[in-house]
Amino acid sequence: MESFFSISCVHVFSVLIVLFMKMTNHIETFENLTSDKFDSLVEQDLPFIIRQAAFGSCLRNWNKDYFGQKIASKQVSVHVSTSPLLDFINKNFSYCVYDFIEFLKLCSEENGLYYYLRSIGNHSSKEIANLSEQFPEIANDVEYPEFINFCAEENCPNENECPNRHLFSSVLRISSRNLSIWTHYDVMENILLQIIGRKKVILFPPTDAPFLYLKGDKSEIIDLEAHDLDKKYPMFNNATRYECILEPGDSLFIPSMWFHNTKALEYSIGVNFFWKNPQLIHHYDRNDFYGNKDLKLATHAYVNLDKALQHLNKLPDKYRKFYISMCIAKLNKSLKSIS
């Protein structure tokens, strides 16, 4: 009886592993990238890991002692929470201001609180994050590999016609061990460079939007590892999961509109680089300081959709259901024509 139970457990465990492997897609890793190879990978619209790339001396020098020598005194606004699962929808955190070196000490300790710095402008959150402006003492420690092909001019006068990529923002991210950032999408491509600590990243393609229980650009599903997800969020079972663990020095290309969630497996320091798509220069929201506001045309479409639903909601249920179904059929037809 005991051996049968052991065999059954092994069988169940093996089945679970197989199911997990089917649900989780592999993210490829690349080294020694050229500009042409990087461009071709970006065009595939899939996430990929970049290993052993020349991102500068930050990979060797960045630690608390180094920051203490380079940054004499700087105030930073930090997310602080009693939960390791930050929830931007329900705001289970507060913003606190610390001296940067004090924040690093608190963040690297385990004291029952969880800390997260997402660098913002010097004067307010209504400024684009830029390492050169917010952290000039350490900004030169970060270099951009040639294969990314960033334009050398910070304010390129020919951005629409320039063949190079144009850096939108450079964001410093520092977090406590086990801290998870809510699942969301960004409207710009970006690279997440992991500098200190290991980080787990889970991604879902844009087509999974119907399964992620969205409120705006964020998912209501806060804990992606919870055991009761199939009961609370049954459609989530249909989502296509991509997952990887970034080691120090690794970077991850995150395509625009891909949903992603990060968990710091250790005290973590990283930097994000966002850039604009030249075909969409006129369609980005001018008030987008984080790279996550929907494109202007999409915002207009949402407004018109809300107006259409307001009209249809005035009809009796039978007719309302019929015409909403007709609208869905039109949208599905348009969607199929794209794919």
C-alpha positions, 0 to 999 in steps of 0.5 A: 500500500505504501509503495503504491502510494509512493508510485502514485505520488511520483506519477502525479508529480510527473504529470504536473511537471509535464503540464507545467512544461506545456504551459510555460514557453521557453525564452531563448538566450543569445550572445555576441549579438550584431545589430542585424541579428538584434533587429531581426530578433526584435522584429519577431516580437518575442522576448529573448535574453541577452547574455554577456553584453557590454553594458558598462562598469555598472556590472562590476562596481554597483554595490552599497559601498560604491553608491555610498562613495559616489552619491553623497546625499539624495532623496528618493521616493520609494514604494513601501509595503507590508506585502511582497506582492505590490498591487497597483490597482488596490494600492497596498503600499505607501510612498515614503521619502528616504535618503538614497543610502538609507533606502539601500540599507533598508531594502537589503535587510529583512525587516518585515517591510518591502521596498521598491524604487522606480526612479522618476524625475528630479522634481515630480513624477511628471518627468521622464526618468533619465539616469543622466539627470536623476543619478549623474554620479553613476549614469556613465557606469551604464553603457549601451551595446552597439547592437541596440543602435541608439542615436548618439544625439539625445534630442535628435532633430530628425527623429522621424527619419533617423535610422537609429533607435531613440532612447525614451527613458532609462529607469533605475529599479531597486527592490527588496528580496521576494518583492513582485511587481504587478502584471502590466504592459508597456506601449514601448519596447524595452530592455531590462538589465539585471545588475545585482541579484536574480530576478524571475520574469513572467510574460504573456503575449498581447493576445492573452489580454482576454484571459488576464482580467485587466483593469486598464494596463494592469491585471487583477491577478496579483499572485501568479503562483496562487493555488486557487487561480482556476477558481477565482480567474478561470479564464487565466488557464488559457493564458500562454506563459513565458518565464525566465530567471535573469542572472546578474549581467543578463538582460531581457528584451520585452516587446511592446504590449507584452504583459510582464510580472517581475519577482526579485529572488534576491535584493535586486538592482536593475535598469530599464531602457525604453525606446519609441517605435519611429512609425508611432512617433505622432501617436504616443501620448505627450503626457506619457512619462512611464511608457505605458499610456495607450496610443492616442488612436487606441484611447479614442477608440476606447472612448467611442466604444464606451459611447456605443455601449452607453447607447446599446445599454438603453435597449431591452436585454434581448436587443442589447445582447443581439447588437453587442454580439454583432459588434463583437462579430465585426471586431473578430472579423477585423482581428482575423484579417490582421492575423 
